[in-house]
Amino acid sequence: MKKRIPIATVVALVLMAVALSVSATMIFAMNRFSTTVSNVSARQALFDYLTGVDKVVRQNYAGTVDEEVLKEKLASAYIQSIGDKYAAYLTSDEYAAVQKRVAGTVTGFGLEVALKSETNQLVVSSVAVGSPADLAGMKAGDVITARDGEVVYATAKGLAQMRADLDDYAKILLTVTRDDKKQSFELVSGTYALISVTGKMMETVGYVRISDFNDTTAGQFTAMVEQHVSAGATALIFDLRGNAGGSLAAATEAVGYLMPRGNFANSTASDGTVTALSATSAYELNLPTVTLVNNLTAGEAELFAGVLQEFGLTTVVGDQTAGRAMVQEYFPLSSDNAAVKLSVSELSLLKAGSWEGNGILPDRKVALSEAAEYLDLVDDADDAQLQTALSLFESGDELVSEPTATATATATAAPTNATTTTKQSTKKP
């Protein structure tokens, strides 16, 4: 027989529940109010202090304050002081350039210069595909001797001035020496599509270089992989050296293209929310691979290398990577189209965890000589890391990772699941 609960008891329980709910809500609201008041007070104190400094300057400074410079310096100093080593303040021009690059376009001449101290020469260290410099016929290795008819000196000061001129000028005349012959190139700055993925066949090995990750990278990457597979590649080399990262979405799509369906990494926001990074494509690579990295490989590029390594789908060759697992986003300021770059989440591998401050450890540590600092100036035969990758394919060694994916001593990687199979990949329906 069921016992009936008196109505008075039910009412009392309901009232108790309501009271507890109201109490909890009030406690939460009071704590939030206290925090808000504290934050407001702190901000007011900061504003009062800066106002005091500004008052002293304007009443006593003998010069004139440049309001625009002052605003930018204050904003930049604020961002630099918050403790986020990856944070930055960008002017409207700088942010506009970033937006273009993320979208896959760049404005400029499309060449980088470097100082080769061993030969005391100022040289072109790289030329972007499809850029004004490329279309004009300039090549990596060209020795710059003059700018607009004036002699260029191969010094640190000369290098700094040349880089500044390439950033500021809309038109420039460069005189270079190539194969002991003098040539001149008149360049006009222009906007061109950023080719972030390049490649070539090295006999039966497909070589794929990814310079950064932007909105067009994933499409270029998958097209290059498919091109090599169609050409009969029996193995692939992914070159991420010098890749400082970029778009997380692009890196996720690119590495996911090579993976079996499912989660392969996580992104944890500042509030603790965890978002799984997953492979959704029906394509899965069945070729042995080697991934080349160096100390400039960072962020989303480390994600690419670390995921493939942890799943045993590649052998990582080169130097320990930069160790940036934090993800940055840009937040525009409506007042003047400037922006603030802030770290918003942290990437982590499923088993090895985050590589922030540690980097990805290569399976085969191979260093380049100082003379090979600029990859575009190094012949393939003199590229020790590239030659190590090729030798691994030739030797028939098992091309899988050891059970460690980062420099964290306690980290353990996923069990290896790839071998040196030479089965070609095919697009699954």
Salt bridges, closest charged atoms under 4 A:
ASP54 OD1 - ARG58 NE 2.81
GLU67 OE2 - ARG58 NH1 2.90
GLU68 OE2 - LYS71 NZ 3.28
GLU118 OE2 - LYS116 NZ 3.91
ASP142 OD1 - ARG178 NE 2.72
GLU150 OE1 - ARG147 NH2 3.65
ASP165 OD2 - ARG147 NE 3.00
GLU186 OE2 - LYS171 NZ 3.51
ASP212 OD2 - ARG101 NH2 3.23
GLU226 OE2 - LYS427 NZ 3.74
ASP239 OD2 - ARG241 NH2 2.83
GLU284 OE1 - LYS428 NZ 3.76
GLU300 OE1 - ARG324 NH2 3.20
ASP319 OD1 - LYS365 NZ 3.86
ASP336 OD2 - LYS71 NZ 3.04
GLU356 OE2 - LYS85 NZ 3.80
ASP376 OD1 - ARG209 NH1 2.65
ASP380 OD2 - LYS200 NZ 2.81
ASP383 OD2 - ARG241 NH2 2.86
ASP397 OD2 - ARG364 NH2 3.80
